[in-house]
């Protein structure tokens, strides 16, 4: 299937002018390594997931993330 070249579509070009955009956008493909799947999202919703600490990333603002989503982590006190 060949997609039309929207750069030559006048209505599209008029819309570009109205919103003041300069160039064309881009798309990110879904990457399993960096995006949560639907199943992973559902598991995080409730009751959560159990994983090792190396499954978490510390973001520049010091919040935690699993793949591309911020999360809240509960770390039990194993001394009890």
GROMACS elastic network, one bead per residue, 0.5 to 0.9 nm:
[ bonds ]
;  ai    aj funct       b0    kb
    3     6     6  0.85646   500
    4     7     6  0.88116   500
    4     8     6  0.87876   500
    4     9     6  0.86888   500
    5     8     6  0.60617   500
    5     9     6  0.72567   500
    6    10     6  0.82633   500
    6    12     6  0.67250   500
    6    13     6  0.81846   500
    7    10     6  0.79692   500
    7    12     6  0.73898   500
    7    13     6  0.69071   500
    7    24     6  0.86345   500
    8    12     6  0.80827   500
    8    13     6  0.75487   500
    9    12     6  0.54111   500
    9    13     6  0.63527   500
    9    14     6  0.88447   500
   10    14     6  0.61372   500
   10    15     6  0.85883   500
   11    14     6  0.51014   500
   11    15     6  0.62552   500
   11    16     6  0.87033   500
   12    15     6  0.50962   500
   12    16     6  0.63198   500
   12    17     6  0.88392   500
   13    17     6  0.64184   500
   13    18     6  0.87837   500
   14    17     6  0.51078   500
   14    18     6  0.62633   500
   14    19     6  0.88060   500
   15    18     6  0.50216   500
   15    19     6  0.62566   500
   15    20     6  0.83541   500
   15    21     6  0.88035   500
   16    19     6  0.54997   500
   16    20     6  0.59395   500
   16    21     6  0.53960   500
   16    22     6  0.75409   500
   16    23     6  0.84626   500
   17    20     6  0.50286   500
   17    21     6  0.65482   500
   17    22     6  0.82629   500
   18    21     6  0.80729   500
   21    24     6  0.79702   500
   28    31     6  0.83699   500
   30    33     6  0.89168   500
   30    34     6  0.81565   500
   30    35     6  0.66733   500
   31    34     6  0.55534   500
   31    35     6  0.57147   500
   31    36     6  0.86185   500
   32    35     6  0.53466   500
   32    36     6  0.67589   500
   32    37     6  0.71077   500
   32    67     6  0.88325   500
   33    36     6  0.81207   500
   33    67     6  0.70366   500
   34    66     6  0.85089   500
   34    68     6  0.57245   500
   35    66     6  0.87609   500
   35    67     6  0.57198   500
   35    68     6  0.55864   500
   35    69     6  0.79017   500
   36    39     6  0.79517   500
   36    40     6  0.57373   500
   36    41     6  0.62192   500
   36    66     6  0.80185   500
   36    67     6  0.64823   500
   36    68     6  0.71040   500
   36    69     6  0.76283   500
   37    40     6  0.51267   500
   37    41     6  0.62480   500
   37    42     6  0.86507   500
   38    41     6  0.50802   500
   38    42     6  0.61778   500
   38    43     6  0.86409   500
   39    42     6  0.51307   500
   39    43     6  0.62262   500
   39    44     6  0.87206   500
   40    43     6  0.50862   500
   40    44     6  0.62595   500
   40    45     6  0.87429   500
   40    49     6  0.86659   500
   41    44     6  0.51526   500
   41    45     6  0.63195   500
   42    45     6  0.51908   500
   42    46     6  0.70047   500
   42    48     6  0.85421   500
   43    46     6  0.58817   500
   43    47     6  0.69330   500
   43    48     6  0.55819   500
   43    49     6  0.62170   500
   44    47     6  0.67180   500
   44    49     6  0.58587   500
   44    71     6  0.85587   500
   45    48     6  0.59587   500
   45    49     6  0.88958   500
   46    49     6  0.82024   500
   51    54     6  0.81157   500
   51    55     6  0.63887   500
   51    56     6  0.84165   500
   52    55     6  0.56678   500
   52    56     6  0.77683   500
   53    56     6  0.55828   500
   53    57     6  0.85264   500
   54    57     6  0.74300   500
   55    65     6  0.86031   500
   55    66     6  0.65222   500
   55    67     6  0.82400   500
   56    64     6  0.63142   500
   56    65     6  0.55938   500
   56    66     6  0.52144   500
   56    67     6  0.77225   500
   56    71     6  0.87602   500
   56    73     6  0.88653   500
   57    63     6  0.83504   500
   57    64     6  0.55862   500
   57    65     6  0.50681   500
   57    66     6  0.62984   500
   57    67     6  0.75072   500
   57    70     6  0.89842   500
   58    61     6  0.79812   500
   58    62     6  0.56269   500
   58    63     6  0.58727   500
   58    65     6  0.64538   500
   59    62     6  0.51607   500
   59    63     6  0.54580   500
   59    64     6  0.60488   500
   59    65     6  0.69687   500
   59    70     6  0.86417   500
   60    63     6  0.74273   500
   61    64     6  0.87971   500
   63    70     6  0.68350   500
   63    71     6  0.77538   500
   63    72     6  0.82849   500
   64    69     6  0.83158   500
   64    70     6  0.55658   500
   64    71     6  0.56623   500
   64    72     6  0.68278   500
   64    73     6  0.75224   500
   65    68     6  0.64109   500
   65    69     6  0.51596   500
   65    71     6  0.52125   500
   65    72     6  0.80990   500
   66    69     6  0.54916   500
   66    70     6  0.64502   500
   66    71     6  0.66491   500
   67    70     6  0.82694   500
   75    78     6  0.86946   500
   76    79     6  0.88084   500
   77    80     6  0.63612   500
